Amino acid sequence: MALDPVSPFLALIDRLISLIKEREMTRKEYFEKIIAPLYESFSQVGGDYIALFRQARSLLETLSATADYETAFLTIRDRREQLLEARTELRAFAKAYREGAEKKGGEETTRFLASMLQFFYASELMTELRQPGFHWRKVFAEQEAASRYISSIAFALVLQFQELRMCRLQPSEYLVQQARTFIDGSLAGLETTWSEIALLFADMKMKAYANSRPL
């Protein structure tokens, strides 16, 4: 992407952390002041995150011919480090929300944020989250806490390219195929979670404009 989406996202999160502690708002106000700006900015960051994996897939095919694994590793590592700030700030917002504003936001906002946090990690949890009767507040608390020590899939991507780079000769087809499988699976998980977030946002928007009573 031509423009860096991370800096605007960081500035927005700082503002939203203060905003969620404000006085009582109607559902419409909460949506317009918090949910909509968060989703719009997250969409830019999330799009960049997906683009990172698509770039990695493209590089992997090119590297079959050039064997320039050092350059590829540095490219992926540097982009992952830029996006790390966005993930860290989202976690900070989630923590502030859970500690001081979860009752105000309600289960829909909790589910929305849990899905955003999940976007940066493995996709397996999303299947479990879609089961009836799942306790979203419990999941959100666990997800926010776990994100402190679980490696993101972008970090795992860096490790894949590091392993390729460490081969003194042309990496074996097994290692290349392993990286392909990881990238393809990660992209599938990212796109699934991306769709989940978009559907949650659409549902929250519909409810916000259908009912503007206080949350």
Steps between C-alpha positions, in 0.01 A plus 500: 500500500622844414405669826604376843183414694675437831564859619135611464392181677732569794369856535140379486551237769640759740190712447259207533652387830396835647166501321376166632514645853262784411149549627216273393437503126214379286561194285522724194753734665710207617502357151590829331764610752669168573399202287492660154836685529663188648371280219598744227855536630535130578393421143804686370736320739335164437527550127871565541534187713339287230718673238808395699407133457417545133836670450670210679325251271611693195858527629510130566425420137757753376762361737478162336697659219709772669584339837522850651367381835690758705322793334166324525551430870586865573200623300254281689662562838501880464137515390394275785675728749312802365166323542594379850425847641142484376444160660652620828278809508189298424587277795537811718157621392351157567652501848362849576159397370493180703606675820276806484239499228389146419161537667436816298596342170308179549556152360491615136798731550679231699451254216611761245826571684567132566477438127741786428752361746457155350580634153871526579530147637415146397153455357396181680319682782250661261334163431450448871373854546217442254348221709166580673515601863863607500574749779647798317612694807704202622651447154589865465677513836696186415584622150622839622719330760630230266599753234778614732698182450361318196703575188310663216480324167712782353779405741462139394528619140830672582627174649407316182713736293778491757517124463523534122768766535715284726547237230845560354400334173164511325237400760343161450164473327364373831580830676359704213182292495472530877510878467240492220267288712538732798437815294198355321349380827565834667339691213192278520475561875550875461231527236256297709555718805485812282153395382392434859602852602321657203179311580516601866551863401204492259277353772609762754439778249149378425413479869657839578278684255191296581518577869672809647413443864785516759720189516 
